[in-house]
Amino acid sequence: MQGYAEATLSDQEGRAHWRALFDDVKGQRLMAPSFPRTLVKLGALCALLGAALWLAWFGESWVALGAGYAALALLLAQFAFMGHDAGHGTVGRRAAVNQAFGQIAMTLVGGLGFDEWTRRHRLHHQFCQDEKGDPDMAVAFIVSLTKASQRRKGTLGRSLTRYQAIYIWPLSVFFGYSQRHLSQAAVLGDLRRNRLDGAVLGLHFLLWFGVPCLLLGVPVSAALLAYLVPMTILGPYLAAIFWVNHIGMPLVERPESFSFFEHQVVTSRTIVNPPRWDWLFGGLNFQIEHHLFPKVPPMRLAAVQAIVRRHFAQHGIPYHGVPFWAALKSITAHLRAIARGS
């Protein structure tokens, strides 16, 4: 059953462990920006996006339309991963470079406010698994991730929570919508702070509706389907990737009592899978490594994992790496335990 983690390392000991890892990571140049490779990837993704949109807008059979929608879902995930990486500054050395890639990938194409999302995501890293500070834990309306969340609910909420391990996956079809809506609402709620996000969101809707409907003669219904169906497909995909990273991992009541090193290690779960599947996760399967070194580009996290696992083995530090299906099983068991109040 999930509990609260207790710090076992002093801040000095945690710093020493992280510094030893950092020296190895830096020595192998694993934190070098990935600008040339990411630029090529962005060009390829944009070309594929155009082809997928054409299929989704002009496909004359269900096979063509289905292929277009499925391709758009996969491409939206890849653009989201790129925006995530840009938010951590992995693309270029200059902030403007990361800003440009993030706005194109996440805001223009994906419809989330890049600056708004980045600020929120950095809080997740800083306060990971802290109920008060981690925005990724603010989901009590649909499910309860902790015993405290379950106790705060009324009779109806607790009754519904009893079945959360079952209904959480069907509801994941709305996960993509919720992320997009949450970000857009935050941007519109404070346009002065999010001026750039607001402007690029205008271009986002122009791309998905203005260009096809006003310039290419695409029916509004076809444009709507191309906008909504891929996001429906994308929801379970992103949920399966994101939820396995932290749900059911120990909680942290006072993050300030932990060293950065120990905080990130005890709250994160790495997914161990064959390397050929890494692209599906966008590097997020290396969650321990990503939280320890968020500036490492995703294609180099496997090399970081080798360094981390070697160091952990040498110093007797537990490494929580499990296969994907084991992580899903752990999530289900955790949600059931919370529902029972145990």
C-alpha positions as CSV (number, residue, x, y, z in Angstrom):
1,M,0.0,0.0,0.0
2,Q,1.2,3.5,-0.8
3,G,2.7,5.4,2.1
4,Y,4.8,8.4,2.8
5,A,8.5,8.2,2.0
6,E,11.0,9.0,4.7
7,A,14.3,10.6,3.8
8,T,17.2,8.2,4.4
9,L,20.0,10.4,3.0
10,S,21.2,13.7,4.2
11,D,21.3,16.5,1.8
12,Q,25.1,16.2,1.6
13,E,24.9,12.5,0.9
14,G,22.3,13.1,-1.8
15,R,24.3,15.8,-3.4
16,A,27.3,13.5,-3.5
17,H,25.4,10.7,-5.2
18,W,23.9,13.1,-7.8
19,R,27.3,14.8,-8.4
20,A,28.9,11.5,-9.1
21,L,26.2,10.6,-11.6
22,F,26.4,14.1,-13.1
23,D,30.1,13.9,-13.7
24,D,29.6,10.6,-15.6
25,V,26.7,12.0,-17.6
26,K,28.5,15.2,-18.5
27,G,31.7,13.4,-19.2
28,Q,29.9,11.4,-21.9
29,R,28.3,14.6,-23.3
30,L,24.9,13.2,-22.8
31,M,23.4,16.6,-21.9
32,A,24.5,18.2,-25.2
33,P,21.6,19.9,-27.0
34,S,19.9,17.9,-29.7
35,F,19.2,20.8,-32.1
36,P,20.3,19.3,-35.5
37,R,18.5,16.0,-34.9
38,T,15.4,17.7,-33.5
39,L,15.2,20.1,-36.4
40,V,15.3,17.2,-38.9
41,K,12.6,15.4,-36.8
42,L,10.4,18.5,-36.7
43,G,10.6,18.8,-40.5
44,A,9.7,15.2,-41.0
45,L,6.8,15.4,-38.5
46,C,5.4,18.5,-40.2
47,A,5.6,16.7,-43.6
48,L,3.8,13.7,-42.1
49,L,1.3,15.9,-40.4
50,G,0.4,17.5,-43.7
51,A,-0.1,14.0,-45.3
52,A,-2.2,12.8,-42.4
53,L,-4.4,15.9,-42.4
54,W,-5.0,15.5,-46.1
55,L,-6.2,11.9,-45.5
56,A,-8.4,13.0,-42.6
57,W,-9.9,15.9,-44.6
58,F,-10.3,14.3,-48.0
59,G,-10.3,10.5,-47.4
60,E,-13.0,8.9,-49.5
61,S,-13.3,5.7,-47.6
62,W,-13.4,4.7,-43.9
63,V,-10.0,3.0,-44.4
64,A,-8.4,6.2,-45.6
65,L,-10.1,8.3,-42.9
66,G,-9.2,5.7,-40.2
67,A,-5.6,5.8,-41.4
68,G,-5.5,9.5,-41.3
69,Y,-7.0,9.7,-37.8
70,A,-4.6,7.0,-36.4
71,A,-1.6,8.7,-38.0
72,L,-2.7,12.1,-36.5
73,A,-2.9,10.6,-33.1
74,L,0.6,9.1,-33.3
75,L,2.0,12.4,-34.7
76,L,0.3,14.5,-32.0
77,A,2.0,12.3,-29.4
78,Q,5.4,12.9,-31.1
79,F,4.8,16.7,-31.2
80,A,3.8,16.6,-27.5
81,F,7.1,14.8,-26.7
82,M,9.0,17.4,-28.6
83,G,7.2,20.2,-26.7
84,H,8.0,18.4,-23.4
85,D,11.7,18.2,-24.4
86,A,11.8,21.8,-25.4
87,G,10.2,22.8,-22.1
88,H,13.2,21.2,-20.4
89,G,15.7,23.0,-22.6
90,T,17.1,19.9,-24.4
91,V,16.8,21.3,-27.9
92,G,19.2,24.3,-27.9
93,R,21.4,26.2,-25.7
94,R,19.4,29.4,-26.1
95,A,16.0,29.8,-24.5
96,A,14.6,31.3,-27.7
97,V,15.4,28.1,-29.6
98,N,13.6,25.9,-27.1
99,Q,10.7,28.5,-27.0
100,A,10.4,28.3,-30.8
101,F,10.3,24.5,-30.9
102,G,8.0,24.3,-28.0
103,Q,5.5,26.8,-29.4
104,I,5.4,25.1,-32.8
105,A,5.2,21.5,-31.5
106,M,3.0,22.0,-28.4
107,T,0.9,25.1,-29.0
108,L,0.6,25.5,-32.8
109,V,0.1,21.8,-33.5
110,G,-1.1,20.3,-30.2
111,G,-3.3,23.1,-28.9
112,L,-1.7,23.4,-25.4
113,G,-0.1,26.6,-24.2
114,F,3.6,25.8,-24.2
115,D,4.6,28.5,-21.6
116,E,1.7,27.7,-19.4
117,W,2.3,24.0,-19.5
118,T,6.0,24.4,-18.9
119,R,5.4,26.4,-15.7
120,R,3.0,23.7,-14.5
121,H,5.3,20.8,-15.4
122,R,8.2,22.3,-13.6
123,L,6.1,22.3,-10.4
124,H,5.6,18.6,-11.0
125,H,9.3,18.0,-11.0
126,Q,9.9,20.2,-8.0
127,F,7.1,18.7,-5.9
128,C,6.8,15.2,-7.4
129,Q,4.3,13.1,-5.4
130,D,3.6,16.0,-2.9
131,E,-0.2,16.3,-2.8
132,K,-0.1,20.0,-2.0
133,G,2.4,21.0,-4.7
134,D,2.3,18.5,-7.5
135,P,-0.3,19.6,-10.1
136,D,-0.4,16.1,-11.6
137,M,-2.0,14.9,-8.5
138,A,-4.9,17.4,-8.7
139,V,-7.4,14.8,-10.2
140,A,-9.6,14.1,-7.2
141,F,-12.9,14.8,-9.1
142,I,-12.5,11.7,-11.2
143,V,-10.3,9.4,-9.1
144,S,-8.6,9.3,-5.8
145,L,-4.9,8.7,-6.0
146,T,-4.3,8.9,-2.2
147,K,-6.2,8.0,1.0
148,A,-6.5,11.6,1.9
149,S,-8.2,12.4,-1.4
150,Q,-10.6,9.5,-0.9
151,R,-11.5,10.7,2.6
152,R,-12.3,14.2,1.4
153,K,-15.0,13.0,-0.9
154,G,-18.7,12.8,0.1
155,T,-20.8,9.7,0.1
156,L,-21.4,9.7,-3.6
157,G,-17.8,10.3,-4.4
158,R,-16.6,7.5,-2.3
159,S,-19.2,5.2,-3.8
160,L,-18.0,6.0,-7.3
161,T,-14.3,5.7,-6.2
162,R,-15.0,2.0,-5.4
163,Y,-15.0,1.3,-9.1
164,Q,-12.1,3.6,-10.1
165,A,-9.8,0.8,-11.0
166,I,-12.3,-0.3,-13.6
167,Y,-13.6,3.0,-15.1
168,I,-10.3,4.9,-15.1
169,W,-9.3,3.2,-18.4
170,P,-12.5,3.8,-20.4
171,L,-12.4,7.4,-19.1
172,S,-8.9,7.8,-20.5
173,V,-10.4,8.5,-23.9
174,F,-11.0,12.0,-22.4
175,F,-7.5,12.4,-21.1
176,G,-6.1,14.2,-24.2
177,Y,-9.1,16.6,-24.1
178,S,-8.7,17.3,-20.4
179,Q,-5.0,18.2,-20.9
180,R,-5.8,20.5,-23.8
181,H,-8.8,22.1,-22.1
182,L,-6.9,22.6,-18.8
183,S,-4.1,24.4,-20.6
184,Q,-6.3,26.5,-22.9
185,A,-8.5,27.6,-20.0
186,A,-5.4,28.7,-18.0
187,V,-4.1,30.6,-21.0
188,L,-7.4,32.4,-21.6
189,G,-7.7,33.1,-17.8
190,D,-4.5,35.1,-17.8
191,L,-3.8,36.4,-21.3
192,R,-1.5,39.1,-20.0
193,R,0.9,36.5,-18.6
194,N,0.3,34.1,-21.5
195,R,0.3,36.5,-24.5
196,L,2.5,34.3,-26.7
197,D,0.5,31.2,-25.9
198,G,-2.7,33.0,-26.7
199,A,-1.4,34.3,-30.1
200,V,-0.1,30.9,-31.2
201,L,-3.3,29.2,-30.0
202,G,-5.1,31.5,-32.5
203,L,-2.8,30.1,-35.2
204,H,-3.6,26.6,-33.9
205,F,-7.3,27.0,-34.7
206,L,-6.4,28.6,-38.0
207,L,-4.3,25.6,-38.9
208,W,-7.0,23.1,-37.9
209,F,-10.1,25.0,-39.1
210,G,-9.3,28.2,-41.0
211,V,-7.0,26.6,-43.6
212,P,-9.1,23.5,-44.4
213,C,-12.5,25.2,-44.3
214,L,-11.8,28.6,-45.8
215,L,-9.0,27.8,-48.2
216,L,-9.4,24.2,-49.1
217,G,-13.2,23.8,-49.1
218,V,-13.2,21.1,-46.4
219,P,-16.6,20.7,-44.7
220,V,-16.7,21.9,-41.1
221,S,-17.8,18.4,-40.0
222,A,-14.8,16.8,-41.6
223,A,-12.5,19.4,-40.0
224,L,-14.1,18.7,-36.6
225,L,-13.7,15.0,-37.0
226,A,-10.0,15.4,-37.9
227,Y,-9.6,17.6,-34.8
228,L,-11.5,15.4,-32.3
229,V,-11.1,11.8,-33.3
230,P,-7.3,11.7,-33.1
231,M,-7.5,13.3,-29.6
232,T,-9.9,10.5,-28.6
233,I,-7.4,7.9,-29.8
234,L,-4.6,9.7,-28.2
235,G,-6.1,9.8,-24.7
236,P,-5.6,6.1,-23.7
237,Y,-2.1,6.1,-25.4
238,L,-0.9,9.1,-23.4
239,A,-2.6,7.9,-20.2
240,A,-0.8,4.5,-20.5
241,I,2.5,6.3,-20.9
242,F,2.0,9.0,-18.2
243,W,0.2,7.2,-15.5
244,V,2.7,4.4,-15.1
245,N,5.4,6.9,-14.1
246,H,4.2,7.9,-10.6
247,I,0.8,6.5,-9.7
248,G,1.2,4.3,-6.6
249,M,4.7,5.4,-5.9
250,P,5.4,6.7,-2.3
251,L,4.1,10.2,-1.4
252,V,6.3,13.0,-0.1
253,E,4.9,15.1,2.7
254,R,7.8,17.6,3.1
255,P,9.8,17.8,-0.1
256,E,12.2,20.2,1.6
257,S,13.4,17.4,3.9
258,F,14.7,15.3,1.0
259,S,17.8,15.8,-1.1
260,F,17.0,16.4,-4.8
261,F,18.5,13.0,-5.6
262,E,16.5,11.0,-3.2
263,H,13.2,12.8,-3.8
264,Q,13.4,12.1,-7.6
265,V,14.4,8.4,-7.1
266,V,11.8,7.3,-4.5
267,T,8.9,8.9,-6.3
268,S,9.6,7.8,-9.9
269,R,9.1,4.5,-11.7
270,T,11.1,3.5,-14.8
271,I,9.5,1.2,-17.4
272,V,11.9,-1.5,-18.6
273,N,11.1,-2.4,-22.2
274,P,12.9,-3.5,-25.3
275,P,14.7,-0.5,-26.9
276,R,12.7,-0.8,-30.1
277,W,9.7,0.6,-28.2
278,D,11.4,3.6,-26.7
279,W,10.0,5.9,-29.4
280,L,6.5,5.1,-28.3
281,F,7.2,6.5,-24.9
282,G,9.1,9.5,-26.1
283,G,11.8,8.8,-23.5
284,L,9.3,9.0,-20.6
285,N,9.8,5.3,-19.9
286,F,13.2,6.4,-18.4
287,Q,11.4,8.3,-15.7
288,I,14.0,8.0,-12.9
289,E,16.7,9.1,-15.3
290,H,14.6,11.9,-16.7
291,H,13.8,13.3,-13.2
292,L,17.4,13.2,-12.2
293,F,18.6,14.8,-15.5
294,P,15.7,16.6,-17.2
295,K,18.1,18.3,-19.6
296,V,19.2,15.1,-21.2
297,P,17.6,14.6,-24.7
298,P,15.4,11.5,-24.8
299,M,17.5,9.6,-27.3
300,R,20.4,9.6,-24.7
301,L,18.4,8.5,-21.7
302,A,19.2,4.8,-22.3
303,A,22.9,5.7,-21.8
304,V,22.1,7.6,-18.7
305,Q,20.2,4.5,-17.4
306,A,23.3,2.4,-17.7
307,I,25.2,4.9,-15.6
308,V,22.4,5.2,-13.0
309,R,21.9,1.5,-12.6
310,R,25.6,0.9,-12.2
311,H,25.9,3.6,-9.5
312,F,22.8,2.3,-7.7
313,A,24.1,-1.3,-7.7
314,Q,27.5,-0.1,-6.3
315,H,25.9,1.8,-3.5
316,G,23.0,-0.4,-2.6
317,I,20.4,2.1,-3.7
318,P,17.0,0.5,-4.8
319,Y,16.2,1.1,-8.5
320,H,12.5,0.9,-9.2
321,G,12.4,-0.4,-12.8
322,V,9.6,-2.7,-13.9
323,P,8.1,-4.0,-17.1
324,F,5.1,-2.1,-18.5
325,W,2.5,-4.7,-17.7
326,A,3.8,-5.0,-14.1
327,A,3.4,-1.2,-13.8
328,L,-0.2,-1.4,-15.1
329,K,-0.9,-4.1,-12.6
330,S,0.6,-2.0,-9.8
331,I,-1.6,0.9,-10.7
332,T,-4.7,-1.2,-10.7
333,A,-3.8,-2.7,-7.3
334,H,-3.1,0.8,-5.9
335,L,-6.4,2.3,-7.1
336,R,-8.3,-0.7,-5.6
337,A,-6.5,-0.3,-2.3
338,I,-7.4,3.4,-2.2
339,A,-11.0,2.6,-3.0
340,R,-11.1,0.2,-0.1
341,G,-9.6,2.8,2.2
342,S,-6.8,0.3,3.1
